[in-house]
Every structure is written in structure tokens, then in C-alpha cells.
Amino acid sequence: MNLNFCVIGGQAVNAYVEPLVSLDLDLAVAVYQIGEIRKLMEESFVVEEFAHSLNVSAAGSNLRIQIQTDPRYSDFVKRRLRLRDSWPVAAGGVDRGRSARKDLGCF
């Protein structure tokens, strides 16, 4: 399965600055793939559904993954960048104005 996603929030900011350690991972995914992603995650993880996200966790792990399901995040995936050898991240730090900084959760 080819998943269309990008990292947003604090971990995305880490791609642009000195990294900080966090046990939270926020992802934006292509809206049309949310059902497939949920099914895939439920095969191995605990998935809790909220109004605008799927929260994914595993027994014995402190890592929490939040997958945004709000359609407003789908444009983040379209504008994603791959910096160095990282996962695709929201397009902050590029001269794309306020919308790019919003992708990173700065606004």
C-alpha cells in the first residue's frame, strides 16, 4: 500500500531545527486513504476514534500517534517536502507564507 502522508506538529518542526525528543507523532494523511489506514492500524495497534483524529497506541509503549482525519489537513499532504533522509514533512520553513507555518502547527 502506498500511503500518502506527512509529519506535522512538533516532529515536523524537528526537520527544520535542532531536534527535541517527543513521544507524540502527528500525521496528516490523504483523506481518501483514511479508511485503509485505520484498517491497517487496527491489525496491530489500539485505535481510538475522535471527532477529527485517530489516536494509535500499542500496549507497553508511551508513543502516541495522532492521525488527523479533518479534511482541512489534506492540503498538507499535497505540499509535503522530503528533507534530507527524513519522512515527508509539512512544508514549513519554505517561503510559502502563513499557510506553510500553519502546516507545522505554528499558528
N, C-alpha and C positions, 0 to 999 in steps of 0.2 A: 504494500500500500504506500503510495506516495502522499505524505501528509504535507499540507500547506499550512505553515505556522510561522510565528516569530516570537521571540522572547520579548516581554515588555516589563515595565516596572524596574525594581532595583537591580535585577540581574542584567537587564539590558543596559542600564547605566554603567555597570561594570565593564562593558565592552569599550567604553569611551574614557574611563578614568581609572585611577588606582582601585583595584577590586576590594570589596568588602565581603566577608563571609555572611551568608544568609541561608536559612533553612526554608525559605519561601521561593517558589518559582512561579512566575505569572506568564501565561502563554495566551496569545491571540491565535485563533485558528480560522481557516476558511469556513464560512457559515455552512456551506453545502456539505461539509465533512463532519459536522458536529455529531451526528448520529453514528457514523462509522468510528469516530474517535471514542465516543462513550462506550460502544460495544467492545472495542479493543481494550480499553482501560479496565472494564468490568471483568475481563477474563483473568486478570492478575492482581487487581487493586480494589480497595474500597472506594466507591464513587458516591458522593453526596451531591444532589442537585439543588441549586438555589435559583433565585429569580433570574440572575444574569451570569451564572457560572456553574461549572462542575468542579468540585473540590476532590482531589485524588490523594489518597494516602495508602500506606502499607503498614501492617502490623509490625511493631518494633522499630519503626523509622520515625524520626522527627521531621523529615522533609515533607512539606505540604506543597502540592501543585494546584494552582488555580487556573482553570481553563475558562477564558471569557467566552460566553455564549451570546452576549449582546451584539447584534448585527453592526453596531457602530464601530466595533473593533475590526471588522473585516478589511477595511482600508489599510490598516496597519500591515496586514499580511501582504497586500499588494505593493506597499512601499518599503518592504524589508530590505535590509542590507546584510551582506556576509562580510564581516571584518576579520581579517587575519584568518585563523583557523576556527573561528567561533561558530556557534549556531547562528541562524539568521536572527537578527535583532531589529527592533523598531528603528526607524530611520532618523533618530535624533543626532545632533552634532553636525548635521549637514545643513547647508543654507536652504532650508525649506520652510523657515519661519515658525510661527507659533504651532502649527499643526504637527510638525516634526517633534517639537519639545513635548507636546501633549502625548505623543506616542509613548514616550518614556515615563509618563506619569508625573511630569514636572508641573503640570497645570491641572 
